């Protein structure tokens, strides 16, 4: 009997404690600017049109109304603050706030664990810090420099494929071609893996799986009843997600095993290198205690960088080219710059990259207008005070990069494509946190220099050879998943110059 009383008292204590916590937070949250029409069933999710153009327009109107941030409810009990002004964003990104994780009810990052594991994208705390420390040498200047040759080699194949469409006068989905090109590049550069993925046909099992994984992931985040992993695992969507994870893992394991066999047969492959590429760094890295990464940790990082190293860059390149196709006057300026820099050369060299100033401006404006990574999340470790409001510590917050890059209180003509914004004379007057395509602060993208060099080279080579224009019958509609996609493709016509 005494044991029963003790257990009951303990349970009562935790119930009361949790209830008081909920009361405190709800009282604090209802003081914040909030999407109207709260429902005790859906929270404010019923107000959101979805991950589509209508959803982006909805977000834009909220930025016009609220300026700094607003609160949403993912169901009746899960609040999140959506932030999109540099004054708030800088406080969050400069801090050590971790990625949002929840052991009881999956956060958006927890939903990706089955696929990406505790890699750099999802990990927190010491696990993240250790991996970041061990992997940073793989993005050293001396490693990135020879990759430009790979960018050019892959662009040769890409241009041949675009040339076939140009020859036949067909419109084509630029994203499909760019995505395979970016996958080819990351496999060759980071993993010393020759895949021939660009020449095996337009449908690639791995890239198709990655696209569907992102769609399932972002769709699940909008359905609170699927946040519990046990329930999700019983649904058709959950079972399909797990199947696709297996496809992604198989690709990662194939890449790892091939490189292990190569190193076992010829250890000098690494020892003779001045600097190690990403996978060699993973396989040979040791911390202060002499401990390397476990096989699972290696696969997690390979899964993460296979995805992030090609899909985010592919999104950025695709939307930049789409914007240039929509604005021929800027496209011609890029062409003139490329011709002037290359002179009689066909390939872009390392020394040419800093000279591509206008091309870089167009890429940055493409990343601003379309946001390759639309949003990221953090969990606040301390109160954030802004514009007379207090967002309490412990709050799940999203830095909505697409809204930040379109906030009309920050940008002039935010919906217009104007590369001149990023002229050095104009950019120096910007707040460093109003344009964060690669995040910012201690958890910024470790591969951003790799990505920018790849984008400059690939976009430059395409514009050098082709004049692009949009297919007026197939206008792209954006869908913000983990990366910015198009619902039915980004269709473009190309003509040889």
C-alpha positions in Angstrom: 0.0 0.0 0.0 2.8 2.4 0.9 4.5 1.7 -2.4 1.2 2.6 -4.2 1.0 5.9 -2.3 4.6 6.7 -3.1 4.2 6.0 -6.8 0.9 8.0 -6.9 2.6 10.9 -5.2 5.5 10.8 -7.7 3.1 10.7 -10.6 1.0 13.5 -9.2 4.2 15.6 -8.7 5.2 15.2 -12.4 1.7 15.8 -13.6 1.3 19.0 -11.6 4.9 20.1 -12.6 4.1 19.5 -16.3 0.7 21.2 -16.1 2.3 24.3 -14.4 5.0 24.4 -17.2 2.3 24.2 -19.9 0.4 27.0 -18.1 3.5 29.2 -17.8 4.4 28.7 -21.5 0.9 29.2 -22.8 0.5 32.4 -20.8 3.8 33.6 -22.3 3.0 32.5 -25.8 -0.4 34.1 -26.0 1.3 37.5 -25.5 3.2 37.0 -28.8 2.0 38.0 -32.3 0.1 34.9 -33.3 -1.6 33.6 -36.5 -5.4 34.1 -35.9 -8.1 31.6 -35.7 -6.5 29.2 -33.1 -8.3 25.8 -33.0 -8.3 23.4 -30.1 -7.9 20.6 -32.6 -5.4 21.8 -35.2 -3.8 24.9 -33.5 -3.2 27.2 -36.5 -2.2 24.5 -39.0 -5.6 24.8 -40.7 -4.7 28.3 -41.7 -1.5 27.3 -43.6 -2.2 26.5 -47.4 0.7 24.0 -47.5 4.2 23.6 -48.9 3.5 25.3 -52.2 3.3 28.8 -53.8 0.2 29.6 -51.8 2.1 28.8 -48.6 4.9 31.1 -49.6 2.5 33.9 -50.3 0.9 33.3 -46.9 4.3 33.5 -45.3 5.1 36.7 -47.2 1.8 38.4 -46.1 2.7 37.5 -42.5 6.1 39.1 -42.8 4.4 42.3 -44.0 2.1 42.2 -41.0 4.3 41.1 -38.2 7.8 42.3 -39.3 9.9 40.3 -36.8 8.3 37.0 -36.0 5.0 35.3 -35.3 3.8 32.3 -33.3 2.1 29.2 -34.9 0.6 26.1 -33.3 1.3 22.7 -34.8 -1.8 21.2 -33.2 -3.1 22.4 -29.9 0.0 21.8 -27.8 3.1 22.4 -30.0 4.0 26.1 -30.4 6.7 27.3 -32.7 8.0 30.8 -33.3 8.7 31.7 -37.0 11.4 34.3 -37.2 12.4 36.4 -40.3 14.1 39.6 -39.3 17.9 40.1 -38.9 17.4 41.5 -35.3 15.9 38.2 -34.2 17.8 35.8 -36.6 21.2 37.1 -35.5 20.5 36.4 -31.8 19.4 32.8 -32.6 22.2 31.9 -35.1 25.0 33.5 -33.1 24.1 31.5 -30.0 24.8 27.9 -29.2 21.1 27.1 -29.5 20.8 23.4 -30.5 18.7 21.9 -33.3 15.1 21.2 -32.1 14.9 17.7 -30.8 12.1 16.0 -28.8 12.4 12.5 -27.3 8.6 12.1 -26.9 7.1 13.6 -30.0 9.3 13.8 -33.1 10.5 17.3 -34.1 11.2 18.0 -37.8 14.9 17.0 -37.2 14.0 13.8 -35.4 11.9 12.9 -38.4 15.1 12.7 -40.5 17.1 10.5 -38.0 16.1 7.3 -39.8 17.7 8.6 -43.0 20.6 10.9 -41.9 21.3 9.7 -38.4 23.3 11.8 -36.0 25.3 13.5 -38.8 26.3 17.2 -38.8 22.9 18.3 -40.0 20.9 16.8 -37.1 23.4 16.2 -34.2 23.7 18.5 -31.2 26.2 19.2 -28.4 29.5 17.4 -28.2 28.6 14.9 -30.9 28.1 17.7 -33.4 31.2 19.6 -32.1 33.4 16.5 -32.4 32.3 15.7 -36.0 32.6 19.4 -37.0 36.2 19.4 -35.6 37.2 16.2 -37.3 35.6 17.1 -40.7 36.7 20.8 -41.1 40.1 19.9 -42.6 38.3 18.2 -45.6 37.2 21.7 -46.7 40.6 23.3 -46.6 41.6 25.7 -49.4 44.2 23.3 -50.7 41.5 20.6 -51.1 39.0 22.8 -52.8 41.4 24.2 -55.5 41.8 21.0 -57.7 38.0 20.4 -57.6 37.5 23.1 -60.2 38.8 20.6 -62.8 36.1 18.2 -61.7 33.4 20.9 -62.0 34.5 21.5 -65.6 34.6 17.8 -66.5 31.1 17.3 -65.2 29.9 20.5 -66.9 31.2 19.0 -70.2 28.8 16.1 -69.8 26.0 18.4 -68.7 26.4 20.7 -71.7 26.4 17.8 -74.0 23.0 16.7 -72.6 21.6 20.3 -72.8 23.0 20.5 -76.3 20.8 17.5 -77.4 17.7 19.4 -76.2 18.9 22.5 -77.9 19.5 20.6 -81.2 15.9 19.2 -81.1 14.3 22.4 -80.0 12.8 20.7 -76.9 12.1 22.2 -73.5 13.5 20.2 -70.6 13.5 20.1 -66.8 16.7 21.8 -65.8 16.5 20.4 -62.3 16.8 16.8 -63.4 20.0 17.5 -65.4 21.6 19.8 -62.7 20.8 17.4 -59.9 22.7 14.6 -61.6 25.5 16.9 -62.4 25.8 18.0 -58.8 25.6 14.3 -57.6 28.4 13.4 -60.1 30.5 16.3 -58.7 30.1 15.4 -55.0 30.8 11.7 -55.6 34.0 12.5 -57.5 35.2 15.3 -55.3 34.3 14.2 -51.8 34.2 10.5 -52.2 36.7 9.6 -55.0 33.8 7.7 -56.6 33.2 7.5 -60.3 29.5 6.9 -60.8 28.7 7.8 -64.4 25.3 8.9 -63.0 25.0 11.6 -65.7 25.3 9.2 -68.6 23.1 6.4 -67.2 19.8 8.1 -68.1 17.7 10.8 -66.6 16.2 8.6 -63.8 18.6 7.8 -61.0 17.3 5.6 -58.2 19.2 7.5 -55.5 18.2 11.0 -56.6 14.6 9.9 -57.0 14.6 8.4 -53.5 16.1 11.7 -52.1 13.3 13.8 -53.7 10.6 11.5 -52.3 12.2 11.4 -48.9 12.1 15.1 -48.6 8.5 15.3 -49.7 7.4 12.7 -47.1 9.5 14.4 -44.4 8.1 17.9 -45.0 4.5 16.5 -45.4 4.8 14.6 -42.1 5.8 17.8 -40.3 2.4 19.3 -41.1 0.5 16.3 -39.6 0.8 16.3 -35.8 -0.9 12.9 -35.5 2.1 11.4 -37.4 4.8 13.0 -35.2 4.9 9.9 -33.0 7.3 7.5 -34.6 5.3 4.4 -33.5 2.2 5.7 -35.3 4.1 6.9 -38.4 5.8 3.5 -38.7 2.4 1.8 -39.1 1.3 4.1 -42.0 1.9 3.6 -45.7 3.9 6.9 -45.8 6.1 5.7 -42.9 6.8 2.3 -44.5 7.6 4.0 -47.8 10.0 6.4 -45.9 11.8 3.5 -44.4 12.1 1.8 -47.8 13.6 4.9 -49.3 16.0 5.3 -46.4 17.3 1.8 -47.2 18.0 2.9 -50.8 19.9 6.0 -49.5 21.9 3.9 -47.1 22.8 1.3 -49.7 24.3 4.1 -51.9 26.3 5.4 -48.9 27.5 2.0 -48.0 28.5 1.2 -51.5 30.6 4.4 -51.7 32.3 3.7 -48.3 33.0 0.0 -49.1 34.6 0.9 -52.5 36.9 3.4 -50.9 37.9 1.1 -48.1 38.9 -1.6 -50.6 40.9 0.9 -52.6 42.7 2.1 -49.5 43.3 -1.5 -48.3 44.9 -2.4 -51.6 47.0 0.8 -51.9 47.5 2.6 -48.5 49.6 5.2 -50.3 46.4 6.6 -51.8 46.0 8.6 -48.6 49.6 8.9 -47.3 50.8 10.5 -50.6 48.1 13.1 -50.5 48.9 16.5 -49.2 45.3 16.9 -48.1 42.6 14.3 -47.7 39.2 14.5 -49.3 36.0 14.2 -47.3 35.6 10.4 -47.2 39.3 9.8 -46.6 39.0 12.3 -43.7 36.1 10.3 -42.3 37.9 7.0 -42.6 41.2 8.3 -41.0 40.2 11.1 -38.6 41.2 10.7 -35.0 40.4 12.9 -32.0 42.8 13.7 -29.1 42.2 10.3 -27.6 43.0 8.5 -30.8 39.4 7.6 -31.3 38.0 7.5 -34.9 34.5 7.6 -36.1 32.4 4.4 -35.8 31.0 2.7 -38.9 27.6 4.1 -38.2 29.0 7.6 -37.6 30.8 7.3 -40.9 27.6 6.2 -42.8 25.6 9.0 -41.1 28.1 11.6 -42.3 28.2 10.1 -45.8 24.4 10.1 -46.0 24.3 13.7 -44.8 26.9 15.0 -47.3 25.7 13.0 -50.2 22.3 14.7 -49.7 23.5 18.2 -48.6 26.5 18.2 -50.9 24.5 17.8 -54.1 20.8 18.5 -53.5 21.1 21.9 -51.9 23.6 23.0 -54.5 21.5 21.6 -57.3 18.5 23.6 -56.0 20.6 26.8 -55.9 22.0 26.3 -59.4 18.6 25.4 -60.9 16.7 28.4 -59.5 19.6 30.8 -60.5 19.5 29.5 -64.1 15.7 29.7 -64.0 15.9 33.3 -62.9 18.5 34.1 -65.6 16.2 32.5 -68.2 13.4 34.7 -67.0 15.6 37.8 -67.2 17.6 37.8 -70.5 19.2 41.2 -69.9 21.0 39.8 -66.8 21.8 36.5 -68.6 23.6 38.5 -71.3 25.7 40.3 -68.8 26.8 37.0 -67.3 27.7 35.8 -70.8 29.7 38.9 -71.5 31.6 38.5 -68.2 32.3 34.8 -68.8 33.6 35.5 -72.3 35.8 38.4 -71.0 37.3 36.3 -68.2 37.9 33.2 -70.3 39.2 34.9 -73.4 40.1 31.9 -75.6 39.8 29.2 -72.9 37.0 26.7 -72.6 37.5 25.8 -68.9 37.0 28.0 -65.9 40.1 27.9 -63.7 40.6 28.5 -60.0 42.1 31.9 -60.7 39.1 32.9 -62.7 36.5 32.4 -59.9 37.2 35.7 -58.1 36.8 37.6 -61.4 33.2 36.4 -61.9 31.8 39.2 -59.9 28.5 39.8 -61.8 27.9 36.0 -62.0 28.3 35.8 -58.2 25.8 38.7 -57.8 23.3 36.7 -59.9 23.8 33.5 -57.9 23.3 35.4 -54.6 20.2 37.0 -55.9 19.0 33.6 -57.1 19.6 32.2 -53.6 17.8 35.1 -52.0 14.8 34.9 -54.3 14.3 31.1 -54.1 16.2 30.0 -50.9 17.8 26.6 -51.7 17.2 25.7 -48.0 13.9 27.4 -47.0 14.1 27.1 -43.2 16.1 25.8 -40.3 15.1 25.2 -36.6 16.7 25.9 -33.2 15.6 25.5 -29.6 16.2 28.6 -27.6 18.5 28.2 -24.6 17.7 31.7 -23.2 15.0 34.3 -23.5 15.1 36.4 -26.6 13.8 40.0 -26.3 12.8 41.8 -29.5 10.4 44.7 -30.2 9.0 44.7 -26.7 8.2 40.9 -26.7 10.0 38.1 -24.9 10.3 34.7 -26.5 11.0 32.3 -23.6 13.9 29.9 -23.3 13.0 26.4 -24.4 10.9 27.7 -27.4 11.1 25.9 -30.7 12.0 28.5 -33.3 12.3 28.4 -37.0 14.5 30.8 -38.9 12.4 31.0 -42.1 15.2 31.8 -44.6 12.8 32.4 -47.5 10.7 34.9 -45.6 13.9 36.6 -44.2 15.1 37.0 -47.8 11.7 38.5 -48.8 10.9 40.5 -45.6 9.5 43.9 -47.0 10.7 45.6 -43.9 14.3 44.6 -44.8 14.4 44.5 -48.6 13.3 47.0 -51.2 11.2 45.3 -53.9 11.7 41.9 -52.3 9.8 39.9 -55.0 11.9 41.4 -57.8 15.1 39.8 -59.2 17.8 42.5 -58.8 21.4 41.2 -58.7 22.7 44.7 -58.2 21.7 44.3 -54.5 24.8 42.2 -54.1 27.2 44.6 -55.7 30.1 45.0 -53.2 29.2 48.7 -52.7 25.6 47.7 -51.8 26.3 44.5 -49.9 28.7 46.2 -47.4 25.6 48.2 -46.1 23.6 45.0 -45.5 23.1 43.5 -42.1 25.2 40.3 -42.1 22.1 38.4 -41.0 19.6 39.5 -43.6 21.1 37.2 -46.2 22.0 33.7 -44.8 21.6 31.1 -47.6 24.2 28.9 -45.9 23.0 29.7 -42.4 25.4 31.7 -40.2 27.1 31.6 -36.8 28.8 28.5 -35.4 26.5 26.1 -37.2 26.9 27.6 -40.7 27.3 25.3 -43.7 30.8 23.7 -43.6 30.7 23.3 -47.4 29.6 26.8 -48.5 32.8 27.6 -50.3 32.7 24.3 -52.2 29.1 25.0 -53.2 29.8 28.6 -54.4 32.7 27.5 -56.5 30.7 24.7 -58.0 27.8 27.1 -58.8 30.0 29.7 -60.4 31.8 27.2 -62.6 28.7 25.2 -63.7 26.4 28.3 -64.3 29.3 30.0 -66.1 29.9 27.1 -68.4 26.2 26.8 -69.2 25.6 30.4 -70.0 28.9 30.5 -72.0 27.4 27.9 -74.4 23.7 28.4 -74.3 21.0 31.1 -74.4 18.2 30.1 -72.1 14.5 31.0 -72.0 11.5 29.8 -70.0 8.9 27.4 -71.4 5.8 29.7 -71.2 3.5 26.6 -71.1 5.2 25.1 -68.0 5.7 27.7 -65.4 7.5 26.4 -62.3 5.6 26.4 -59.0 7.9 26.2 -56.0 7.4 23.7 -53.2 9.6 24.3 -50.1 10.5 20.9 -48.7 13.9 20.3 -47.0 15.3 22.1 -50.1 13.4 24.3 -52.5 11.9 22.1 -55.3 9.4 22.7 -58.1 6.1 20.8 -58.1 6.4 19.6 -61.7 9.9 20.7 -62.8 11.7 23.8 -64.0 11.3 23.7 -67.8 13.6 25.7 -70.0 14.5 26.0 -73.7 18.2 26.3 -74.6 19.7 27.5 -77.9 23.4 27.2 -78.9 25.2 30.5 -78.9 
